[in-house]
Amino acid sequence: MHIVKIKGGKTLSGEIVVSGAKNSIVGLMPAAVLCDEDVNIYNVPHLSDVDNLIDILEYLNVGVESKEDYMKIIPTNLCNKPIHSEFSKKLRASYYFMGALLGKYGHVEISFPGGCVIGARPIDLHLKGFKALGATITENGDTMIIDADELIGTNIYLDFASVGATINLMLAAVKAKGKTVIENAAKEPEIVNIATFLNSMGANISGAGTNKIKIEGVEYLSSCFHEVIPDRIEAGTFIIMGAALGDHLKVSNLIPEHVYSLTEKLREMGVPLEIGPDYVIVSKPEKYNPVDVQTLVYPGFVTDHQQLIASLMVLANGTSSIEETIYENRFQNLYELSKMGARIKVEGKKAYIYGPTKLTGTTVMATDLRAGAGLVIAGLMATGETEIQNADYILRGYENIVEKLSNIGAELELI
């Protein structure tokens, strides 16, 4: 288990560069097995989730070559073997192999996926979509066996605009016979990035980024070159750090449109921002206004950002609130934040944060990825030393986090 120790109160300045998107690369790597030739991916972040996906690919006899931020995936000798829990439990995104292998071979065996415990994240929409395409599903203990003699394009309506289901059904439909339409599809930028990747191979996907995605099945996918988009959640993390402690901190290599819901909320708090074509410059204001946040599917306020902005809300002059509408168990970070002196009341899906409050360093526990990142923000803000236990969660989604923050003035170490 890793531990992060932080000495708080340091001013953050200079430039910090955003890495490739975790939520994109974890879909791109399984998607690559659909290709009938080699694929080349750039701007790949170095994350534990990426390492775990490499383990799965190599177990399936897929060649992987990586150097710095470049990865070559060679699926020509792929062996479609059962993906056991020793692989699948390490990360939620292992479930993308369901759609990819089903789409390529008409058969997949995989144990239920793992990931952060932030609430119920059922895969019923994925399975419902696979069945609509013509697959049959058998559950054997913790293993799902999904078979289809032939996948036939059809209309699929998602009861909820699920990112995971949208991507998985896109993967399954790429080589299906005929036309598939996914209605009430999720619109997240990572979906657009994965659709672009597939189209670069020769897939025929339109409408990604809207609520209706159309896929005309193709028989063959060829080699391509592709770049991972910048990580909007990491970008938001650094922008919030700058809002708390920044002195003209430049957060670069981002797409401002992807963090618009966050930057507008920070402006409402009184945070001065300069937004450029691929950067945001942020500084700490003299005072913070309280704000109300409600999480929504993209382009609404991102659920991943609510755990981060909660730490900043303790500085506001008054009562701020967060309403979590996506996951029912995503306030675990608030109980840890309370240990540092934050005044918080949780009532069901709504939390109230009373400020201003000064945080004091203590020992806290990362309960999931973004909760851990929120505690890093709190630790940077607090007086004294903060120790974040179970920091392996943080390493799942942030590349070289200690080095990056040290370079802009933070004082922290990974143990």
Summary of the structure (lengths in Angstrom):
residues: 415
radius of gyration: 21.4
end to end distance: 8.6
largest distance: 64.5
contacts: 1559
relative contact order: 0.16
helix: 35%
strand: 27%
